[in-house]
Amino acid sequence: MNRKALFFVTICNTILLLILTTFLFFRFAQDEDKIVYVDNIRLFNGFNMTKDLNRINGEKINKQKKKLDSLYTIYGIFKDNNQTDKLGALETQLRNQDQELKNMNERFSNEISQAVWNRLNSYIKDYGAANGYKIVLGTQGNGNVMFAQEGIDITEAVISYSNSLYEGEL
């Protein structure tokens, strides 16, 4: 998915989330103690599975970066020594390896996000049911929840719960 499409999808999701949040807030306003929210960004970044997958995929990306850096070094040596006959093939190889690095970054980012959110959504559903919440809203820190009474942000509790499940402690 290219950046423009990803940006458009993000904007659409944010608008839909804002509309849904507003509707649900007014719909369930009489049950304030059963409406809570989590900060999606803090939740995602605080979840151990995110850290594990980033570490694993980061190693693969770093190997690709080192390979690309080596090619750039060789390219510089050939260019400095006026070995122009070898530069054309090396430029093609550099472009291919650079594109591969970009593809890896995008693919890993999408795969990590999807895998993590699939797991977190399941955990949040279980956590919400176990605690008797009518609704658990998600916010991305960009204005979806403009104000909330203290005590209804359950992000840290959900991070702790999710990490315990992920680590097999519950």
Order of alpha helices (4+ residues) and beta strands (2+ residues): alpha-beta-alpha-alpha-alpha-beta-alpha
